[in-house]
Amino acid sequence: MRVIVVKDYAELSRNAARMVAGQIYLKPDCVLGLATGSTPLGMYWELTQDYRDSGLNFAEVTTFNLDEYLGLAPDDPQSYHYYMQQNLFAKVNIKPEHTHIPTGQPQDIATACREYDAAIKAAGGIDLQVLGIGKNGHIGFNEPDLKFEATTHMVKLDEETIAANARFFKSAAEVPRFALSMGIKNIMYARKIVLLASGEEKAEAIYRTVYGKITPVTPASILQLHQDVTVIVEEGAAGLLLEGRAQS
Ligand code: GLP
C-alpha cells in the first residue's frame, strides 16, 4: 500500500483527479470504478475542470459505480444515479451507455446482481477503482461482517452508516435501509485502487485499513492484500497513522 498524506481536502481532490486523468490518458478506453459520498466530490469537480480546460476525453471511458440505495429511482435527488449525473456524467463527454450503476429498483435482486457482475466482466474488468471509506471501515456498501461478500449483493445498512448518511436526507428515517453493492471480489479484481479519506472521523478506519488485522470486521483491511493500492489521506484522517496508534 502506498500512503500519500496531503495537507487538505483541496490537495486530496487534485491528487485523486490526477490519478484518474492519468489513467484516462494512458488508456483512453479504460474502465473506471467510481464511488459516491462527500469525499470524491472535489475529485469530480477537478475532473470536470480538466475536461473543460484541458480536453480530458471521456468519450471512450466506461464506468461502474460501487453501489446504489434500494428503493430510490434514478431521478431521486438522494440516489447515486442522480449524484453521478450532477457531479460528473452530465458535465463531461462520457457516453450514457458507457456508465453503469447498480439499479435501485430491481425486478429481481439476484438477477440484477448477476447482470452487474457480468457487465463488469464483459467490459474487461476495472482498470482503476476509486474508493471512499465509511467510519466503520466499509468500502462501497460492504459493511463490517463475519465474512467478505464476494460479488454484487444486497446489503442491510448498519445503523452507523444510516446515521452518517442521514445528512444527505431530510431525516435518518428517510435513509433507505438496504442497498446493492459491488462485493469485495469485484473491488479486489480492479487492477489499481485509489482510496480517499478526509476528516478526523475517518482516522480510526484508516489506521485499521493500513495497519490493522485483515478481517471482514474492517472491510477495507482486505486492501492490504492488493498489489496496487494508493491511499490518499488528508492530515485529519491520517492523524492516527502519523501517531502510529489506534484509538482503541
Ligand atoms: C457511503 C458510500 C461509500 C462511501 C462512504 C463514505 O456509505 N456507499 O462508497 O465511501 O459513504 O462517504 P463520505 O465520503 O460521505 O464520508
Residues whose N, C-alpha, C, O or C-beta is under 5 A from the ligand:
A	BS01	GLP	A35 T36 G37 S38 T39 D67 G132 I133 G134 G140 F141
